[in-house]
Amino acid sequence: MKVPGGWLALRRSLAIRDYRLFTLGNLMSNIGLWAQRVALGWLTWELTHSTAWLGAIAVAESVPTFVLGLVAGSIVDRANYLKLLRVTQALSLVYSLVMTGLVLGGWINIWLLLFLVLVRGSLGAFNRPSRMTVIFALVGRDLLTSAVTINSIIFNVSRFIGPAVGGWIIASAGIGWAYAAAAAMFAVFTLILGLIKTGFAEPPKRASTTLTADTLEGLRYMIHHPGIGVMMTVLVVVAFLVKPLPDLLPGFVGQVFAMGPGGLAALMSANGVGAMIAASWLASRGGGITGLTRVNLFGIAISCAAALGFALVSEFWMALVLIGVIGFAFILQNVSNQTLLQAAADPSMRGRVISNYGLVNQGVPALGTLVIGAIAEHTGLNGPVAMGAVLGIGAWAWAWSRRRQLVSALEVVPAEPPPEKAP
């Protein structure tokens, strides 16, 4: 039986020894991360019984992304990607071990927890872009789409398995042991990174410049790039106005549909199912980079239209369908964004481009949630969410009118230095 092109690319990616090892470690690390998030939320609640502190800890996780996101990309471009990832992953392991000791020893308090969460968020600001750039170096441009798709599948599988593992350990053994389990999973990834043999070129020597100058250079490069500039502009709009919707679901469940936790669980599950369907479709899709720009624009249009529909419906079953469509569309955007940005970026700028993408994709929705939530306190959720979706459609129309420019700018091969052999 003939294997579809996309599945063949998936098999070719996993046939690469170092990428296969990386994928295994990445899966373990993501499961540990989600288990740790459950432990963090429950620990915060046990220490304070305060919803305000829950919000403060959540903000503390995001603050380093905003503060360090721009500079982190400049540091990634100055460093050997793999070495930087090894260091940040090892420090993440140390963080989990420290948390394990503090919780089991009864020495943790909310202020110390707040400080440690800021430290963990700072590590993440460097870990995420180095992790994504390592993927490109391991598989190359031709297999990048399949590798990013695999990464998306891992993320979505982990967000189901990780909380279940964390919750079970907390219920049966306690919060400290959930941190210990996360540390064990981080240790697996840390050890696996030491087994990777692919040679990673050291960044080329260049004139001495400050981090500020490098950061500004990266911003100018993105703004003036005919493809990356347009894509990032639309991403900012969609991230601020449309991507907050999943975080607002508890409000919709209570205010609009008059349901309880079961309704929220159903909506979140439907969103996850849509995401997995999209990941499976992308995995089976042939063509590599070619055509991904249109996939991205299709995902933006569908997510905005579905968000508008979600804000207008009153039947819960229709909301289930629409939130599933939104999950599908968000994965189309995430995978195509990561792939196109890495493939189109100049190698000397890749770390900065990916770091800024992470800042926008992860940080801007949090700001959008804050603003839309504040407006909804006075107007209800439906109006601001619907208006955000309409503005998102406007941003999509602007990008669609430039689709030929985007295709030529994003799906062209930039000059790439030859890989080095490991000693």
Secondary structure as the mmCIF struct_conf table of DSSP 4:
data_model
#
loop_
_struct_conf.conf_type_id
_struct_conf.id
_struct_conf.beg_label_comp_id
_struct_conf.beg_label_asym_id
_struct_conf.beg_label_seq_id
_struct_conf.end_label_comp_id
_struct_conf.end_label_asym_id
_struct_conf.end_label_seq_id
HELX_LH_PP_P HELX_LH_PP_P1 LYS A 2 PRO A 4
HELX_RH_AL_P HELX_RH_AL_P1 GLY A 5 LEU A 14
TURN_TY1_P TURN_TY1_P1 ALA A 15 ALA A 15
BEND BEND1 ILE A 16 ILE A 16
HELX_RH_AL_P HELX_RH_AL_P2 ARG A 17 THR A 48
HELX_RH_AL_P HELX_RH_AL_P3 THR A 51 ARG A 78
BEND BEND2 ALA A 79 ALA A 79
HELX_RH_AL_P HELX_RH_AL_P4 TYR A 81 GLY A 105
TURN_TY1_P TURN_TY1_P2 GLY A 106 GLY A 106
HELX_RH_AL_P HELX_RH_AL_P5 ILE A 110 VAL A 139
BEND BEND3 ARG A 141 ARG A 141
TURN_TY1_P TURN_TY1_P3 ASP A 142 LEU A 143
HELX_RH_AL_P HELX_RH_AL_P6 LEU A 144 SER A 172
TURN_TY1_P TURN_TY1_P4 ALA A 173 ALA A 173
HELX_RH_AL_P HELX_RH_AL_P7 ILE A 175 LEU A 195
STRN STRN1 GLY A 199 GLY A 199
HELX_LH_PP_P HELX_LH_PP_P2 ALA A 201 LYS A 205
HELX_RH_AL_P HELX_RH_AL_P8 LEU A 211 HIS A 224
BEND BEND4 HIS A 225 HIS A 225
TURN_TY1_P TURN_TY1_P5 PRO A 226 GLY A 227
HELX_RH_AL_P HELX_RH_AL_P9 ILE A 228 LEU A 241
TURN_TY1_P TURN_TY1_P6 VAL A 242 PRO A 244
HELX_RH_3T_P HELX_RH_3T_P1 LEU A 245 LEU A 248
HELX_RH_AL_P HELX_RH_AL_P10 LEU A 249 GLY A 251
HELX_RH_PI_P HELX_RH_PI_P1 PHE A 252 VAL A 256
BEND BEND5 PHE A 257 PHE A 257
HELX_RH_AL_P HELX_RH_AL_P11 PRO A 261 SER A 284
BEND BEND6 GLY A 287 GLY A 287
TURN_TY1_P TURN_TY1_P7 GLY A 288 GLY A 291
HELX_RH_AL_P HELX_RH_AL_P12 LEU A 292 LEU A 312
HELX_RH_AL_P HELX_RH_AL_P13 PHE A 316 ALA A 344
BEND BEND7 ALA A 345 ALA A 345
HELX_RH_3T_P HELX_RH_3T_P2 PRO A 347 MET A 349
HELX_RH_AL_P HELX_RH_AL_P14 ARG A 350 GLY A 358
HELX_RH_PI_P HELX_RH_PI_P2 LEU A 359 GLY A 363
HELX_RH_AL_P HELX_RH_AL_P15 VAL A 364 THR A 379
BEND BEND8 LEU A 381 LEU A 381
HELX_RH_AL_P HELX_RH_AL_P16 ASN A 382 TRP A 400
TURN_TY1_P TURN_TY1_P8 SER A 401 ARG A 402
HELX_RH_AL_P HELX_RH_AL_P17 ARG A 403 LEU A 410
BEND BEND9 GLU A 411 VAL A 412
HELX_LH_PP_P HELX_LH_PP_P3 VAL A 413 ALA A 415
HELX_LH_PP_P HELX_LH_PP_P4 PRO A 417 PRO A 419
STRN STRN2 GLU A 420 GLU A 420
HELX_LH_PP_P HELX_LH_PP_P5 LYS A 421 ALA A 422
#
